[in-house]
Amino acid sequence: MTSNTATAISAATAVFPFSASTLTEPVGGLSGASIALLLAELAANEARPVVYFAASQPVADPLEAAARFFAPPDLRVLHFPDWETLAYDSFSPHQDIISQRLTVLAELPALQRGLLIVAAQCALHRLPPVEYVSARSISLTAGATLDLDAFTNRLVATGYARVPQVTEHGEFALRGALLDVFPMGAEAPIRVDLFDDEIETLRFFDPETQLSGDETPGVVLLPGREIPLDKESVSGFRQRYRERFPEGAQSQVYRDVSAGNAHGGIEYYLPLFYDHTSNLLDYLPGRALLASNSDTNPAIDAAFEQATERFEVLNVAEERPLLRPDEAFFTPSEWRRRITEYQQLSLSREKPLDGIDAMARPLPPIAIGAAQEGAAQPFVRFVKDRERAGRVLLV
């Protein structure tokens, strides 16, 4: 058993049930995975989405795993990941990360109930307009006709890359009458078997063995990126880029996008592709409950400060002029102004002076060190003490 799981299970009766009347009060005394347990139980009993802003991506990842463990089978647990690049990096996030982000953005506007876990720095990300994902998604249905040239051109325009063999999200390949594509947001790639211009079958296939598997009647392909590369969008980018950087029309960024290619780190130029950008809050139903802890606001401030420092260091290359931090990101003050529109819940490890004490106790040191004499004794004592208070599960 992990120490976090043990802590949360021992605290179960303290943090659940969580009545709606207490949602305005801070909740303290949380330890280990008891935060995940509280969030899962709260989301299960709320007829609205619950969003938790973790201090960082390394905090969000295990929290998601713990929340999935505690959540009932019918509760959606979503995780909107960070790009996992530093501000103004000259390379883009991995396609699997973009796929997961687009999947969440596609689902959020209609999410009536569930738990969303977000790394704090994502609060500052400028995102495509809310209608972008649905407007750029493509549907394929067995038995439908397909203009292959037009379809592949549309795939490229939405950010998919043509490759000899499909292995990752956002790739497609043509082999005779077969079209392989790995849709963003899908768990497996799809093999489209064509008979002239008709889709004969749609089958999942294994990207490692390339062997076809089960048929599916239809599939939806989300956009390949958070930025579009169709002619209209590229034209809009070129105009905004020249207005923002009058001397930058010959830069590498400008040339790459003008040729329909996604420049490395193009995400940090995202505002130049749209008339307006959205924040993650814009994708949420207005009645969502926002939860955070005392580490969240400092993490958001630190993320913007880091972006500012990197801008000052990196904004020296004529080939890659940068948008100011307040252009490339939302500012912490803008974020704090927006969250006042939502009901909020504060969570803390410390016991609150005014609020609810969840009374989750951290585990004592019970690790078994094989090199120590009597290494298992702390663990044995812990188990004996728990025999009087409840059951112990070893995993």
C-alpha positions in Angstrom: 0.0 0.0 0.0 1.3 3.5 -0.7 1.4 5.9 2.2 -0.8 8.4 0.3 -3.5 5.8 -0.3 -3.4 4.6 3.3 -3.8 8.2 4.6 -6.8 8.9 2.4 -8.6 5.6 3.3 -8.0 6.3 7.0 -9.6 9.8 6.5 -12.6 8.6 4.5 -15.2 9.1 7.2 -13.7 12.6 8.0 -14.0 14.1 4.5 -17.2 12.5 3.3 -20.1 13.4 3.0 -19.4 17.0 1.9 -22.6 19.0 2.0 -23.3 21.9 -0.3 -23.8 24.2 2.7 -20.1 23.9 3.7 -18.7 24.8 0.2 -17.9 28.4 1.2 -15.7 27.3 4.1 -12.0 26.4 3.7 -11.1 22.8 4.3 -7.8 22.0 6.1 -6.1 19.1 7.8 -5.7 17.3 4.5 -2.7 15.0 4.0 -1.4 12.7 1.3 -4.1 11.4 -1.1 -6.9 12.7 1.1 -7.1 15.7 -1.2 -7.8 13.3 -4.1 -10.4 11.5 -2.1 -12.1 14.7 -1.1 -12.2 15.9 -4.7 -13.5 12.6 -6.0 -16.3 12.5 -3.4 -17.2 16.1 -3.9 -17.4 15.8 -7.7 -19.5 12.6 -7.3 -22.0 14.5 -5.2 -22.1 17.8 -7.1 -24.3 18.3 -10.2 -21.6 20.5 -11.8 -17.9 20.2 -12.7 -15.3 20.5 -10.0 -11.9 21.9 -11.1 -8.8 21.6 -9.0 -5.7 23.7 -9.8 -2.6 21.8 -8.6 0.6 23.7 -7.8 2.5 22.0 -10.7 2.4 19.2 -13.2 4.4 16.8 -10.9 1.7 17.3 -8.3 -1.2 17.0 -10.8 -0.1 13.7 -12.3 -0.2 11.5 -9.1 -3.3 13.4 -8.0 -5.1 12.4 -11.1 -4.1 8.7 -10.5 -5.4 8.9 -7.0 -8.6 10.6 -8.0 -9.3 7.9 -10.6 -8.8 5.3 -7.9 -11.3 6.9 -5.5 -13.8 8.0 -8.1 -17.0 6.0 -8.7 -17.2 4.4 -12.2 -19.7 6.9 -13.5 -17.6 10.0 -12.7 -15.5 11.6 -15.4 -12.0 12.4 -14.2 -10.2 14.7 -16.7 -6.6 16.0 -16.6 -5.6 19.1 -18.7 -1.8 18.8 -18.9 0.8 21.5 -19.1 2.7 21.8 -22.4 5.8 20.6 -20.5 8.0 23.1 -22.3 9.6 26.2 -20.9 8.2 29.6 -21.9 9.3 30.6 -25.4 11.0 27.2 -26.1 11.8 26.7 -29.8 10.2 23.3 -29.9 6.6 22.2 -29.5 5.0 19.8 -26.9 4.8 16.1 -27.7 1.8 15.2 -29.8 0.4 13.0 -27.0 0.2 16.0 -24.8 -1.5 18.1 -27.4 -3.9 15.2 -28.1 -4.9 15.1 -24.4 -5.3 18.8 -24.2 -7.6 18.9 -27.3 -9.6 16.0 -25.9 -10.3 17.9 -22.7 -11.1 21.1 -24.6 -13.6 19.2 -26.8 -15.4 17.8 -23.8 -15.4 20.7 -21.3 -18.2 22.9 -22.8 -20.8 20.1 -22.4 -19.4 18.6 -19.1 -22.3 18.6 -16.6 -20.6 16.7 -13.9 -17.0 15.5 -13.3 -13.6 16.3 -11.9 -11.0 18.3 -13.9 -7.4 18.5 -12.6 -5.2 21.2 -14.0 -1.6 22.3 -13.3 -1.6 25.9 -12.1 0.6 27.3 -14.9 -2.1 26.3 -17.4 -4.3 29.0 -16.0 -2.1 31.5 -17.9 -2.2 29.7 -21.2 -4.0 31.4 -24.1 -6.2 28.9 -25.8 -8.1 28.8 -29.1 -11.6 30.2 -29.2 -14.1 27.8 -27.6 -15.6 27.0 -31.0 -12.3 26.1 -32.6 -12.2 22.4 -31.7 -15.7 21.6 -32.8 -15.5 23.7 -36.0 -12.2 22.0 -37.0 -13.1 18.4 -36.1 -13.6 15.9 -38.9 -16.0 12.9 -38.9 -15.5 9.7 -40.8 -18.3 7.1 -41.2 -18.2 3.7 -42.9 -20.1 3.7 -46.1 -19.7 7.5 -46.7 -17.9 8.9 -49.7 -14.5 10.5 -49.3 -12.6 12.9 -51.6 -9.1 11.7 -50.7 -7.2 14.7 -52.0 -9.5 17.2 -50.3 -9.5 15.1 -47.1 -5.7 14.9 -46.8 -5.3 18.6 -47.6 -7.8 19.3 -44.7 -5.8 17.0 -42.4 -2.6 19.0 -43.2 -4.5 22.3 -42.6 -5.7 21.2 -39.2 -2.1 20.2 -38.1 -1.7 16.5 -39.1 1.6 15.4 -40.5 2.0 13.0 -43.4 4.5 10.2 -42.6 5.5 6.9 -44.2 4.1 4.9 -41.2 1.7 6.1 -38.5 3.0 5.7 -34.9 1.9 8.8 -33.0 -1.1 11.1 -32.6 -1.5 13.6 -35.3 0.0 11.5 -38.1 -1.4 10.0 -41.3 -0.1 7.8 -44.1 -1.4 6.8 -47.6 -0.7 3.4 -48.9 -2.7 2.6 -52.1 -6.4 2.2 -51.1 -5.6 2.4 -47.4 -5.4 5.6 -45.3 -3.9 5.3 -41.8 -4.5 8.1 -39.4 -4.0 8.5 -35.7 -6.8 10.9 -34.6 -6.0 13.4 -31.8 -7.9 12.3 -28.8 -8.1 8.6 -29.9 -6.6 5.7 -28.0 -5.6 3.9 -31.2 -5.0 4.8 -34.9 -7.6 4.1 -37.5 -7.2 2.3 -40.9 -9.6 3.6 -43.6 -10.1 1.0 -46.3 -11.4 2.7 -49.5 -13.2 1.2 -52.5 -12.9 4.0 -55.1 -14.2 7.0 -53.2 -16.3 5.0 -50.6 -15.2 4.2 -47.1 -15.5 0.4 -47.0 -14.4 -0.2 -43.5 -12.9 1.7 -40.5 -10.6 -0.5 -38.3 -8.4 0.2 -35.3 -4.9 -1.0 -35.7 -1.8 -1.5 -33.5 0.8 1.2 -34.2 3.6 -1.2 -33.2 2.7 -4.2 -35.2 0.6 -2.3 -37.8 -1.9 -5.2 -37.6 -5.6 -4.3 -38.1 -8.1 -5.0 -35.3 -11.8 -4.3 -34.6 -14.1 -2.4 -36.9 -15.8 0.8 -35.8 -18.8 2.5 -37.5 -17.3 6.0 -37.3 -14.7 8.2 -35.7 -14.2 11.9 -35.0 -10.8 13.4 -35.7 -10.0 16.4 -33.5 -7.7 19.1 -34.9 -4.0 18.2 -35.0 -2.8 21.3 -33.1 -4.1 24.2 -31.0 -3.3 26.5 -34.0 -4.8 26.1 -37.5 -2.6 26.1 -40.7 -5.3 26.5 -43.4 -4.9 29.4 -45.9 -7.3 31.8 -44.1 -5.6 31.3 -40.7 -2.1 31.6 -42.2 -3.2 34.8 -44.0 -4.5 36.2 -40.7 -1.2 35.2 -38.9 0.9 36.9 -41.6 -1.1 40.2 -41.2 -1.0 40.2 -37.4 2.7 39.2 -37.4 3.7 42.1 -39.7 1.6 44.5 -37.6 3.3 43.3 -34.4 6.8 42.9 -35.9 7.2 45.3 -38.8 10.8 44.3 -39.4 10.1 40.5 -38.9 8.6 39.6 -42.2 11.8 37.7 -43.2 12.1 35.8 -39.9 12.2 32.1 -39.7 8.9 32.0 -37.9 7.2 34.1 -40.6 8.6 31.9 -43.4 7.7 28.6 -41.8 4.1 29.6 -41.1 3.8 31.2 -44.6 4.8 27.8 -46.1 2.1 26.1 -44.0 4.5 24.6 -41.5 4.3 24.6 -37.7 7.4 26.4 -36.5 8.9 24.8 -33.4 7.3 26.5 -30.3 4.5 27.9 -32.4 2.3 27.7 -29.3 3.9 30.9 -28.0 2.6 32.7 -31.1 -0.9 31.4 -30.7 -2.6 34.8 -30.3 -1.5 35.8 -33.8 -3.7 33.1 -35.3 -7.0 34.4 -33.9 -9.0 37.5 -33.5 -9.3 36.6 -29.9 -8.1 33.9 -27.5 -9.8 32.1 -24.7 -8.8 31.1 -21.2 -9.5 27.6 -19.7 -12.3 29.2 -17.7 -14.1 30.1 -21.0 -14.5 26.4 -21.7 -16.2 25.7 -18.4 -19.9 25.9 -17.6 -20.3 29.1 -15.6 -21.5 27.2 -12.5 -18.3 25.1 -12.1 -16.7 24.9 -8.7 -13.0 25.9 -8.6 -10.8 24.4 -5.9 -7.2 25.3 -5.1 -4.7 25.4 -2.2 -2.3 27.8 -0.7 0.4 26.8 -3.3 -1.7 27.7 -6.3 -1.4 31.5 -6.5 2.3 31.5 -5.8 2.8 28.9 -8.6 0.9 31.0 -11.0 2.9 34.1 -10.1 6.1 32.1 -10.4 5.1 30.8 -13.9 4.5 34.3 -15.2 7.8 35.6 -13.6 9.7 32.8 -15.3 8.1 33.7 -18.6 9.2 37.3 -18.1 12.7 36.3 -17.3 13.0 34.0 -20.3 11.5 36.7 -22.6 14.2 39.2 -21.5 17.0 36.6 -22.1 15.6 35.1 -25.4 14.1 38.1 -27.2 17.4 38.9 -29.0 17.2 36.9 -32.2 15.9 38.6 -35.4 14.9 35.2 -36.7 12.6 34.7 -33.8 11.1 37.8 -32.3 8.9 37.1 -29.3 5.5 38.3 -28.1 5.7 40.0 -24.7 4.6 37.8 -21.7 1.3 39.8 -21.4 0.6 39.1 -25.1 1.7 35.4 -25.1 0.0 34.6 -21.7 -2.8 35.9 -19.5 -1.4 37.8 -16.5 -1.9 36.6 -12.9 -4.1 39.7 -12.3 -6.3 38.8 -15.3 -6.7 35.3 -13.9 -7.6 36.5 -10.4 -10.2 38.8 -11.8 -11.8 36.0 -13.8 -12.0 33.5 -11.0 -14.2 35.8 -9.0 -17.0 34.8 -11.4 -17.0 31.3 -10.0 -17.6 29.7 -6.6 -14.3 28.7 -5.0 -13.1 26.3 -2.4 -9.8 26.5 -0.6 -8.0 23.3 0.5 -5.0 23.1 2.9 -2.8 20.8 4.7 -2.9 23.1 7.7 -5.8 22.9 10.2 -7.9 26.0 9.5 -8.7 28.6 12.2 -12.0 29.1 10.5 -13.3 26.3 8.4 -13.6 22.5 8.2 -10.9 20.2 9.7 -10.8 17.1 7.5 -8.6 15.4 10.2 -6.6 13.4 7.7 -3.5 12.3 9.6 -0.1 11.7 7.8 1.4 8.3 8.2 4.2 7.8 10.7 7.6 6.7 9.2 6.9 3.0 8.4 9.3 2.5 5.4 11.1 -0.9 5.6 14.9 -0.4 5.1 16.4 -3.8 4.4 19.8 -2.7 5.6 18.6 -1.7 9.1 18.3 -3.9 12.1 14.7 -4.6 13.0 13.7 -2.8 9.7 10.1 -4.0 9.7 9.3 -3.1 13.4 7.8 0.4 12.7 5.6 -1.2 10.1 4.6 -4.1 12.4 3.7 -1.7 15.2 1.6 0.4 12.7 -0.3 -2.7 11.6 -1.0 -3.7 15.2 -2.3 -0.3 16.1 -4.5 -0.3 13.0 -6.0 -3.6 14.0 -7.8 -1.8 16.8 -9.0 1.1 14.6 -9.8 -0.6 11.3 -8.6 -2.9 8.5 -5.2 -2.7 6.7 -5.0 -3.4 3.0 -1.6 -4.5 1.6 -1.2 -4.1 -2.2 
